[in-house]
Amino acid sequence: MIVQQKTVSQKTVPQQNVSLRRRVLAAWIAALAPLSAAHSQSVVDQQAVNQPVVVVTGVRHAQTVDDSLASVTVIDRNDIEKSPEVDLISLLAQQAGVDVSRTGGAGQSSTLFLRGTNSNQTLVLIDGVRVASSTQGVFDFAHLPLNQIERIEIVRGPRAAFWGSDAIGGVIQIFTRKPPRLEVSAHVGSYGERGGSVSLGTGDDTLGVTLGHDRLRGFSATNSGAYGFNGDDDGYHNTNLSLRGKTALGSQSLGYNALYTDAFVDFDQGTTHARNGSAGVTLSGALGDGWTHVLGIGHSREDLDTPAFDEQLASRRFSLDWLLMHDLGTNGGITTGVNWAHEDGTSISAFSGTQFDNSRTNSAGFVGYNGRFGSQLLELAGRYDHNSQFGSAFTGSAAWGWQIDQATRLRLSWGQGFRAPDFNELYSPGFGGLFAGNPALRPERSQSFEAGLTWAPASGHKFDVSLWRTRVNDLVAFDGPLFEAININRAAIDGGEIGYRYTTGHWSAGVAATIQHARDQDTGLDLLRRPRRKLDADLRYDFRNGLDVAIDGLAASTRSDFAGDLAAYHLLNLAAGWNFHPGWRVEARLGNLFDEKYELAQGYNTPGRNGQLTLSWQPQP
């Protein structure tokens, strides 16, 4: 929805808070200064950080980040454990090109905007399984705890030619935890937080299970700026379980994974019971000289029960994928694939009974090519989708890279994208004749161009610059006399990212700036909750004695929202971990150090200064 912007005056920061911030930052810099001197004597550790990072999300087969022609970020388990962030949406907010919205504290609805696109225009996968709700069209990141995550891959830019619907802004793939043989952890924190997890595994990924539980007293999700404000604490309970493993079947490998979360979320009018699950089974291996394949079956589901509104929503998705890869040696490789998916969506009201109970199927096929010719890299892909609800769609993409010298690479890309309307947009009866769905909606379509430059002048140093231009047509909006769902809006998004990272055996430091202008192309008004300017920074040092310290920060400019502008804000978070005895580790996190008052959605509160303490144990051989 696009709304008229209003100017909101910014409050003057009290002088004593400024002085406190300066004293804390000065102390932090002074504490790290001796470490910098010690590091200058440790050249031998420099070589340990230059191993290539492999990703699988961008082109649906393994390739190194250096070979990728898209902007890619990888967050591994070590990054997660040593980060000052305590939940997934906060961790993602620290990444370039990612903006987030959250309607309160832990467990409250959490969504993101990748490169300025809408929250339902980013494809979210868990272990390769599509998990966005078929009824609401988005995945709620609030219920996926970090203790269940092994790795996150963020691929920016359209990937519809490889993945189909939703991948307009990009793809975020989350891989579930690969448990150690045994790990037990417990944590306590602000707002009555307490919880823990237990992981059991064979150590070689043959079988692993992680069980976790979190409970928070919470704080009031809303403030006086929200409709129906109630100042009581809004608590949260979450029980989660994951299972993963693999086994050999002759020359093939059979893999399986499952994730289930069961959460209760308090809000001003009552409680929502949210259950989310995903599962997949894959069979992969070699088929002959130069040929490999992956056959996968996936399932995802979401159930939301809100008695206060007498409403139940249910989403189901079953999918079947077969990928066939052929290695062409020095000429690159070809990836082909077919996909079949069946979606069901149901909405039930205690007042009017079943509001809708619909289903649809989607069949697709794609082919992609990756090649290297001397210093030149080439990527081509095309995909055809046929949907039983909206008909057919073809999407294509092309990318070219030039390795100018050993340190410098230029890349250019073009890609199309589309999003199939969700069941609420198609079939919802609305409220009293207003906000009704429309079965005749067309899919949203997009076209993007991107230019990027990577420069690594010396070992451990890396600069990245990306510029992009995205245009989206046939955006679904609720408009007209009865605010019915129609294809009316066009979006224009222009932006750029510039980032620098320095990594050695002990140090990891980075900074990234995002500048973007996401707007309604017809009215010129900014799209909601997306800042024009954002800065992320992080710094980590690992000592030789098992101690590590980390700091990260985020600053975002004003953002447009429904009733006016959200004020600019900046955050600073600290963390320290200590392996104080073989197998034992303690971690301390301090979030929002300066107790910043800010909103990610108008009328909804965010955590003030908060802390968390975690103790974990793994038995040693």
ZIWODA-V85845 format. One record per residue. SS is DSSP state (helix for helix, strand for strand, loop for the rest). PHI is phi in whole degrees, -180 to 180 (* if undefined). PSI is psi as a letter, one per 40 degrees, with the letter a starting at -180 (* if undefined). Layout:
BEGIN
ss=SS phi=PHI psi=PSI
ss=SS phi=PHI psi=PSI
END
This chain:
BEGIN
ss=loop phi=* psi=h
ss=loop phi=-108 psi=h
ss=loop phi=-129 psi=i
ss=loop phi=-67 psi=h
ss=loop phi=-77 psi=i
ss=loop phi=-127 psi=i
ss=loop phi=-82 psi=h
ss=loop phi=-114 psi=h
ss=loop phi=-69 psi=i
ss=loop phi=-91 psi=h
ss=loop phi=-76 psi=i
ss=loop phi=-74 psi=h
ss=loop phi=-73 psi=h
ss=loop phi=-57 psi=i
ss=helix phi=-63 psi=d
ss=helix phi=-66 psi=d
ss=helix phi=-68 psi=d
ss=helix phi=-62 psi=d
ss=helix phi=-63 psi=d
ss=helix phi=-61 psi=d
ss=helix phi=-62 psi=d
ss=helix phi=-64 psi=d
ss=helix phi=-65 psi=d
ss=helix phi=-66 psi=d
ss=helix phi=-65 psi=d
ss=helix phi=-64 psi=d
ss=helix phi=-65 psi=d
ss=helix phi=-64 psi=d
ss=helix phi=-65 psi=d
ss=helix phi=-64 psi=d
ss=helix phi=-68 psi=d
ss=helix phi=-87 psi=e
ss=helix phi=-58 psi=d
ss=helix phi=-63 psi=d
ss=helix phi=-67 psi=d
ss=helix phi=-63 psi=d
ss=helix phi=-66 psi=d
ss=helix phi=-65 psi=d
ss=helix phi=-66 psi=d
ss=loop phi=-62 psi=e
ss=loop phi=-94 psi=e
ss=loop phi=-115 psi=g
ss=loop phi=-82 psi=d
ss=helix phi=-64 psi=d
ss=helix phi=-77 psi=e
ss=helix phi=-61 psi=d
ss=helix phi=-73 psi=d
ss=helix phi=-74 psi=e
ss=helix phi=-104 psi=e
ss=loop phi=-101 psi=e
ss=loop phi=-72 psi=i
ss=loop phi=-66 psi=h
ss=loop phi=-95 psi=h
ss=strand phi=-102 psi=h
ss=strand phi=-126 psi=i
ss=loop phi=-127 psi=e
ss=loop phi=-80 psi=d
ss=loop phi=-60 psi=d
ss=loop phi=-121 psi=e
ss=loop phi=68 psi=e
ss=loop phi=-150 psi=i
ss=loop phi=-68 psi=h
ss=strand phi=-154 psi=i
ss=strand phi=-77 psi=i
ss=helix phi=-59 psi=d
ss=helix phi=-66 psi=d
ss=helix phi=-89 psi=e
ss=loop phi=-72 psi=h
ss=loop phi=-101 psi=e
ss=loop phi=-118 psi=i
ss=strand phi=-79 psi=h
ss=strand phi=-128 psi=h
ss=strand phi=-125 psi=h
ss=strand phi=-120 psi=h
ss=strand phi=-116 psi=h
ss=strand phi=-99 psi=i
ss=helix phi=-62 psi=d
ss=helix phi=-63 psi=d
ss=helix phi=-62 psi=d
ss=helix phi=-64 psi=d
ss=helix phi=-67 psi=d
ss=helix phi=-100 psi=e
ss=loop phi=-77 psi=i
ss=loop phi=-70 psi=e
ss=loop phi=-79 psi=i
ss=loop phi=-107 psi=e
ss=loop phi=-145 psi=i
ss=helix phi=-66 psi=d
ss=helix phi=-67 psi=d
ss=helix phi=-70 psi=d
ss=helix phi=-64 psi=d
ss=helix phi=-68 psi=d
ss=helix phi=-64 psi=d
ss=loop phi=-81 psi=e
ss=loop phi=-97 psi=i
ss=loop phi=-61 psi=h
ss=loop phi=78 psi=e
ss=strand phi=-112 psi=h
ss=strand phi=-118 psi=i
ss=strand phi=-126 psi=i
ss=strand phi=-136 psi=h
ss=strand phi=-145 psi=h
ss=loop phi=-95 psi=g
ss=loop phi=124 psi=a
ss=loop phi=-93 psi=a
ss=loop phi=-57 psi=h
ss=loop phi=88 psi=e
ss=loop phi=-73 psi=i
ss=loop phi=-51 psi=h
ss=strand phi=-131 psi=h
ss=strand phi=-134 psi=i
ss=strand phi=-137 psi=i
ss=strand phi=-124 psi=h
ss=strand phi=-99 psi=h
ss=loop phi=52 psi=f
ss=loop phi=80 psi=e
ss=loop phi=-78 psi=i
ss=loop phi=-67 psi=i
ss=helix phi=-64 psi=d
ss=helix phi=-95 psi=e
ss=helix phi=-112 psi=f
ss=strand phi=-120 psi=h
ss=strand phi=-78 psi=h
ss=strand phi=-115 psi=h
ss=strand phi=-123 psi=i
ss=strand phi=-121 psi=h
ss=loop phi=53 psi=f
ss=loop phi=85 psi=e
ss=strand phi=-102 psi=h
ss=strand phi=-68 psi=h
ss=loop phi=-123 psi=e
ss=loop phi=-64 psi=i
ss=loop phi=-65 psi=h
ss=loop phi=-75 psi=d
ss=loop phi=-84 psi=d
ss=loop phi=-104 psi=e
ss=loop phi=83 psi=e
ss=loop phi=-131 psi=i
ss=loop phi=-107 psi=h
ss=loop phi=-89 psi=h
ss=helix phi=-72 psi=e
ss=helix phi=-65 psi=d
ss=helix phi=-99 psi=e
ss=loop phi=-103 psi=h
ss=loop phi=-76 psi=i
ss=helix phi=-66 psi=d
ss=helix phi=-66 psi=e
ss=helix phi=-98 psi=e
ss=strand phi=-112 psi=h
ss=strand phi=-95 psi=d
ss=strand phi=-164 psi=i
ss=strand phi=-132 psi=h
ss=strand phi=-116 psi=h
ss=strand phi=-113 psi=h
ss=strand phi=-114 psi=h
ss=strand phi=-91 psi=i
ss=loop phi=98 psi=i
ss=loop phi=-64 psi=h
ss=loop phi=-130 psi=f
ss=helix phi=-62 psi=d
ss=helix phi=-64 psi=d
ss=helix phi=-102 psi=d
ss=helix phi=-117 psi=e
ss=loop phi=90 psi=a
ss=loop phi=-60 psi=i
ss=loop phi=86 psi=d
ss=loop phi=-83 psi=f
ss=loop phi=-84 psi=d
ss=loop phi=-83 psi=d
ss=strand phi=149 psi=a
ss=strand phi=-132 psi=h
ss=strand phi=-119 psi=h
ss=strand phi=-113 psi=h
ss=strand phi=-113 psi=h
ss=strand phi=-107 psi=h
ss=strand phi=-71 psi=i
ss=loop phi=-62 psi=h
ss=loop phi=-97 psi=g
ss=loop phi=-71 psi=i
ss=loop phi=-73 psi=a
ss=loop phi=-59 psi=d
ss=strand phi=-160 psi=h
ss=strand phi=-147 psi=h
ss=strand phi=-124 psi=h
ss=strand phi=-138 psi=i
ss=strand phi=-142 psi=i
ss=strand phi=-144 psi=i
ss=strand phi=-133 psi=i
ss=strand phi=-167 psi=a
ss=loop phi=-66 psi=i
ss=loop phi=60 psi=f
ss=loop phi=70 psi=f
ss=strand phi=-73 psi=h
ss=strand phi=-157 psi=i
ss=strand phi=178 psi=a
ss=strand phi=-177 psi=i
ss=strand phi=-151 psi=i
ss=strand phi=-132 psi=h
ss=strand phi=-121 psi=h
ss=strand phi=-129 psi=h
ss=strand phi=-157 psi=i
ss=loop phi=-85 psi=e
ss=loop phi=87 psi=e
ss=loop phi=-120 psi=e
ss=loop phi=70 psi=e
ss=loop phi=-68 psi=d
ss=strand phi=-158 psi=h
ss=strand phi=-154 psi=i
ss=strand phi=-135 psi=h
ss=strand phi=-130 psi=h
ss=strand phi=-121 psi=h
ss=strand phi=-139 psi=i
ss=strand phi=-148 psi=h
ss=strand phi=-132 psi=i
ss=strand phi=-143 psi=h
ss=strand phi=-133 psi=i
ss=strand phi=-72 psi=d
ss=strand phi=80 psi=a
ss=strand phi=-139 psi=i
ss=loop phi=-63 psi=h
ss=loop phi=-67 psi=d
ss=strand phi=-115 psi=i
ss=loop phi=-129 psi=a
ss=loop phi=-63 psi=e
ss=loop phi=-83 psi=e
ss=loop phi=-102 psi=i
ss=loop phi=-69 psi=h
ss=loop phi=71 psi=f
ss=loop phi=-56 psi=h
ss=loop phi=-138 psi=h
ss=loop phi=-82 psi=e
ss=loop phi=-76 psi=i
ss=loop phi=-70 psi=h
ss=strand phi=-111 psi=h
ss=strand phi=-85 psi=i
ss=strand phi=-155 psi=h
ss=strand phi=-126 psi=h
ss=strand phi=-145 psi=h
ss=strand phi=-113 psi=h
ss=strand phi=-138 psi=i
ss=strand phi=-146 psi=h
ss=strand phi=-132 psi=i
ss=strand phi=-139 psi=h
ss=strand phi=-153 psi=i
ss=strand phi=175 psi=a
ss=strand phi=-157 psi=i
ss=strand phi=-151 psi=i
ss=strand phi=-86 psi=h
ss=strand phi=-126 psi=g
ss=loop phi=66 psi=b
ss=loop phi=-86 psi=e
ss=strand phi=-103 psi=i
ss=strand phi=-122 psi=h
ss=strand phi=-104 psi=h
ss=strand phi=-115 psi=i
ss=strand phi=-148 psi=i
ss=strand phi=-155 psi=i
ss=strand phi=-154 psi=i
ss=strand phi=-141 psi=h
ss=strand phi=-139 psi=h
ss=strand phi=-126 psi=h
ss=strand phi=-128 psi=h
ss=strand phi=-130 psi=i
ss=strand phi=-121 psi=h
ss=strand phi=-118 psi=h
ss=strand phi=-83 psi=i
ss=strand phi=-142 psi=i
ss=loop phi=-60 psi=d
ss=loop phi=-100 psi=e
ss=strand phi=162 psi=a
ss=strand phi=-137 psi=i
ss=strand phi=-108 psi=h
ss=strand phi=-98 psi=h
ss=strand phi=-115 psi=h
ss=strand phi=-121 psi=h
ss=strand phi=-129 psi=i
ss=strand phi=-150 psi=i
ss=strand phi=-146 psi=i
ss=strand phi=-155 psi=i
ss=strand phi=-154 psi=i
ss=strand phi=-131 psi=h
ss=strand phi=-129 psi=i
ss=strand phi=-121 psi=h
ss=strand phi=-141 psi=i
ss=strand phi=157 psi=a
ss=strand phi=-82 psi=i
ss=strand phi=-114 psi=e
ss=strand phi=169 psi=a
ss=loop phi=-63 psi=h
ss=loop phi=83 psi=e
ss=strand phi=-112 psi=h
ss=strand phi=-135 psi=i
ss=strand phi=-148 psi=i
ss=strand phi=-138 psi=h
ss=strand phi=-110 psi=h
ss=strand phi=-132 psi=i
ss=strand phi=-120 psi=h
ss=strand phi=-132 psi=i
ss=strand phi=-147 psi=h
ss=strand phi=-138 psi=i
ss=strand phi=-153 psi=i
ss=strand phi=-143 psi=h
ss=strand phi=-130 psi=h
ss=strand phi=-120 psi=h
ss=strand phi=-124 psi=h
ss=strand phi=-123 psi=g
ss=helix phi=-59 psi=d
ss=helix phi=-61 psi=d
ss=helix phi=-103 psi=e
ss=loop phi=50 psi=f
ss=strand phi=-133 psi=h
ss=strand phi=-131 psi=h
ss=strand phi=-122 psi=h
ss=strand phi=-135 psi=h
ss=strand phi=-129 psi=h
ss=strand phi=-136 psi=i
ss=strand phi=-145 psi=h
ss=strand phi=-119 psi=h
ss=strand phi=-141 psi=i
ss=strand phi=-136 psi=h
ss=strand phi=-128 psi=i
ss=strand phi=-135 psi=h
ss=strand phi=-111 psi=h
ss=strand phi=-128 psi=h
ss=strand phi=-114 psi=h
ss=strand phi=-126 psi=h
ss=strand phi=-84 psi=h
ss=loop phi=-97 psi=e
ss=helix phi=70 psi=b
ss=helix phi=-67 psi=e
ss=helix phi=-93 psi=e
ss=loop phi=100 psi=a
ss=strand phi=-162 psi=i
ss=strand phi=-119 psi=h
ss=strand phi=-121 psi=h
ss=strand phi=-122 psi=i
ss=strand phi=-160 psi=i
ss=strand phi=-127 psi=i
ss=strand phi=-141 psi=i
ss=strand phi=-134 psi=h
ss=strand phi=-140 psi=i
ss=strand phi=-125 psi=h
ss=strand phi=-118 psi=i
ss=strand phi=-127 psi=i
ss=strand phi=-140 psi=h
ss=strand phi=-135 psi=h
ss=strand phi=-130 psi=h
ss=strand phi=-125 psi=h
ss=strand phi=-116 psi=h
ss=loop phi=-66 psi=d
ss=loop phi=-83 psi=d
ss=loop phi=-115 psi=e
ss=strand phi=77 psi=a
ss=strand phi=-73 psi=h
ss=strand phi=-83 psi=d
ss=strand phi=-158 psi=i
ss=strand phi=-148 psi=g
ss=strand phi=-127 psi=i
ss=strand phi=-145 psi=i
ss=strand phi=-157 psi=i
ss=strand phi=-125 psi=i
ss=strand phi=-136 psi=h
ss=strand phi=-119 psi=h
ss=strand phi=-151 psi=i
ss=strand phi=-144 psi=i
ss=strand phi=-145 psi=i
ss=strand phi=-142 psi=h
ss=strand phi=-134 psi=i
ss=strand phi=-131 psi=h
ss=strand phi=-126 psi=h
ss=strand phi=-144 psi=i
ss=strand phi=-128 psi=h
ss=strand phi=-127 psi=g
ss=loop phi=65 psi=b
ss=loop phi=-90 psi=e
ss=strand phi=-101 psi=i
ss=strand phi=-121 psi=i
ss=strand phi=-138 psi=h
ss=strand phi=-137 psi=h
ss=strand phi=-132 psi=i
ss=strand phi=-156 psi=i
ss=strand phi=-146 psi=i
ss=strand phi=-142 psi=i
ss=strand phi=-120 psi=h
ss=strand phi=-116 psi=h
ss=strand phi=-126 psi=h
ss=strand phi=-113 psi=h
ss=loop phi=-67 psi=e
ss=loop phi=-97 psi=d
ss=loop phi=-112 psi=e
ss=strand phi=98 psi=a
ss=strand phi=-111 psi=i
ss=strand phi=-149 psi=h
ss=strand phi=-115 psi=h
ss=strand phi=-131 psi=i
ss=strand phi=-134 psi=i
ss=strand phi=-153 psi=i
ss=strand phi=-150 psi=i
ss=strand phi=-145 psi=i
ss=strand phi=-134 psi=h
ss=strand phi=-130 psi=i
ss=strand phi=-132 psi=h
ss=strand phi=-82 psi=g
ss=strand phi=-62 psi=d
ss=strand phi=-151 psi=a
ss=loop phi=-60 psi=d
ss=loop phi=-102 psi=e
ss=strand phi=-127 psi=h
ss=strand phi=-138 psi=h
ss=strand phi=-109 psi=i
ss=strand phi=-139 psi=i
ss=strand phi=-131 psi=i
ss=strand phi=-150 psi=i
ss=strand phi=-139 psi=i
ss=strand phi=-158 psi=i
ss=strand phi=-104 psi=i
ss=strand phi=-149 psi=i
ss=strand phi=-154 psi=i
ss=strand phi=-136 psi=h
ss=loop phi=-77 psi=h
ss=loop phi=-57 psi=i
ss=loop phi=-81 psi=i
ss=helix phi=-68 psi=d
ss=helix phi=-61 psi=d
ss=helix phi=-68 psi=d
ss=helix phi=-87 psi=d
ss=helix phi=-127 psi=e
ss=loop phi=-60 psi=h
ss=loop phi=-75 psi=e
ss=loop phi=80 psi=a
ss=strand phi=-131 psi=h
ss=loop phi=60 psi=f
ss=loop phi=89 psi=e
ss=strand phi=-103 psi=i
ss=loop phi=58 psi=f
ss=loop phi=-82 psi=i
ss=loop phi=-76 psi=i
ss=loop phi=-145 psi=h
ss=loop phi=-64 psi=e
ss=loop phi=-92 psi=e
ss=loop phi=-60 psi=i
ss=loop phi=-94 psi=i
ss=loop phi=-68 psi=i
ss=strand phi=-72 psi=i
ss=strand phi=-125 psi=i
ss=strand phi=-140 psi=i
ss=strand phi=-144 psi=h
ss=strand phi=-131 psi=i
ss=strand phi=-125 psi=i
ss=strand phi=-145 psi=i
ss=strand phi=-128 psi=h
ss=strand phi=-142 psi=i
ss=strand phi=-137 psi=h
ss=strand phi=-117 psi=h
ss=strand phi=-135 psi=h
ss=loop phi=-120 psi=g
ss=loop phi=-69 psi=d
ss=loop phi=-154 psi=i
ss=loop phi=-57 psi=h
ss=loop phi=92 psi=e
ss=strand phi=-109 psi=h
ss=strand phi=-151 psi=h
ss=strand phi=-113 psi=i
ss=strand phi=-133 psi=h
ss=strand phi=-131 psi=h
ss=strand phi=-134 psi=h
ss=strand phi=-124 psi=h
ss=strand phi=-141 psi=i
ss=strand phi=-139 psi=h
ss=strand phi=-126 psi=h
ss=strand phi=-126 psi=h
ss=strand phi=-120 psi=h
ss=strand phi=-112 psi=i
ss=strand phi=60 psi=f
ss=strand phi=-58 psi=h
ss=strand phi=-80 psi=h
ss=strand phi=-139 psi=i
ss=strand phi=-96 psi=h
ss=strand phi=-145 psi=i
ss=loop phi=90 psi=a
ss=loop phi=-58 psi=d
ss=loop phi=-109 psi=e
ss=loop phi=53 psi=f
ss=strand phi=-82 psi=i
ss=strand phi=-72 psi=h
ss=strand phi=-143 psi=i
ss=strand phi=-87 psi=h
ss=strand phi=-139 psi=d
ss=strand phi=-87 psi=i
ss=strand phi=-126 psi=i
ss=strand phi=-115 psi=i
ss=strand phi=-124 psi=h
ss=strand phi=-131 psi=h
ss=strand phi=-123 psi=h
ss=strand phi=-167 psi=i
ss=strand phi=-155 psi=i
ss=strand phi=-130 psi=h
ss=strand phi=-135 psi=h
ss=strand phi=-140 psi=i
ss=strand phi=-138 psi=h
ss=strand phi=-136 psi=h
ss=strand phi=-123 psi=h
ss=strand phi=-136 psi=h
ss=loop phi=-134 psi=a
ss=loop phi=-63 psi=d
ss=loop phi=-115 psi=d
ss=strand phi=-102 psi=i
ss=strand phi=-144 psi=h
ss=strand phi=-144 psi=i
ss=strand phi=-157 psi=i
ss=strand phi=-145 psi=i
ss=strand phi=-144 psi=h
ss=strand phi=-115 psi=h
ss=strand phi=-119 psi=h
ss=strand phi=-124 psi=h
ss=strand phi=-149 psi=i
ss=strand phi=-134 psi=g
ss=strand phi=-104 psi=h
ss=strand phi=-146 psi=i
ss=strand phi=-74 psi=h
ss=loop phi=-68 psi=d
ss=loop phi=-85 psi=d
ss=loop phi=-102 psi=d
ss=loop phi=82 psi=e
ss=loop phi=-77 psi=i
ss=strand phi=-65 psi=i
ss=loop phi=-70 psi=i
ss=loop phi=-70 psi=i
ss=loop phi=64 psi=f
ss=loop phi=-119 psi=h
ss=loop phi=-70 psi=i
ss=loop phi=-76 psi=d
ss=strand phi=-135 psi=h
ss=strand phi=-150 psi=i
ss=strand phi=-130 psi=h
ss=strand phi=-120 psi=i
ss=strand phi=-148 psi=i
ss=strand phi=-150 psi=i
ss=strand phi=-147 psi=h
ss=strand phi=-141 psi=i
ss=strand phi=-134 psi=h
ss=strand phi=-105 psi=h
ss=loop phi=-77 psi=i
ss=loop phi=-77 psi=e
ss=loop phi=-97 psi=e
ss=loop phi=91 psi=e
ss=strand phi=-99 psi=h
ss=strand phi=-136 psi=i
ss=strand phi=-130 psi=i
ss=strand phi=-148 psi=i
ss=strand phi=-143 psi=h
ss=strand phi=-140 psi=i
ss=strand phi=-146 psi=i
ss=strand phi=-146 psi=h
ss=strand phi=-133 psi=h
ss=strand phi=-133 psi=i
ss=loop phi=-79 psi=a
ss=loop phi=-61 psi=i
ss=strand phi=-133 psi=i
ss=strand phi=-76 psi=i
ss=strand phi=-139 psi=a
ss=loop phi=-59 psi=d
ss=loop phi=-110 psi=e
ss=strand phi=147 psi=a
ss=strand phi=-90 psi=i
ss=strand phi=-86 psi=h
ss=loop phi=-68 psi=i
ss=loop phi=-63 psi=i
ss=strand phi=-152 psi=i
ss=strand phi=-145 psi=i
ss=strand phi=-128 psi=i
ss=strand phi=-135 psi=h
ss=strand phi=-129 psi=i
ss=strand phi=-124 psi=i
ss=strand phi=-152 psi=i
ss=strand phi=-146 psi=i
ss=strand phi=-131 psi=i
ss=strand phi=-143 psi=h
ss=strand phi=-84 psi=g
ss=strand phi=-82 psi=e
ss=strand phi=-159 psi=i
ss=loop phi=-49 psi=h
ss=loop phi=90 psi=e
ss=strand phi=-108 psi=h
ss=strand phi=-143 psi=h
ss=strand phi=-121 psi=h
ss=strand phi=-129 psi=h
ss=strand phi=-126 psi=h
ss=strand phi=-129 psi=h
ss=strand phi=-127 psi=h
ss=strand phi=-102 psi=i
ss=loop phi=51 psi=f
ss=loop phi=-51 psi=d
ss=loop phi=-96 psi=e
ss=loop phi=55 psi=f
ss=loop phi=-65 psi=h
ss=loop phi=-97 psi=h
ss=loop phi=-152 psi=i
ss=loop phi=-131 psi=h
ss=loop phi=-99 psi=e
ss=loop phi=-151 psi=h
ss=loop phi=-63 psi=h
ss=loop phi=90 psi=e
ss=strand phi=-121 psi=h
ss=loop phi=-80 psi=i
ss=loop phi=-130 psi=i
ss=loop phi=-64 psi=i
ss=loop phi=-82 psi=a
ss=loop phi=-58 psi=h
ss=strand phi=-146 psi=i
ss=strand phi=-136 psi=i
ss=strand phi=-147 psi=h
ss=strand phi=-126 psi=h
ss=strand phi=-126 psi=h
ss=strand phi=-122 psi=h
ss=strand phi=-133 psi=i
ss=strand phi=-142 psi=h
ss=loop phi=-127 psi=h
ss=loop phi=-65 psi=i
ss=loop phi=-98 psi=i
ss=loop phi=-60 psi=*
END
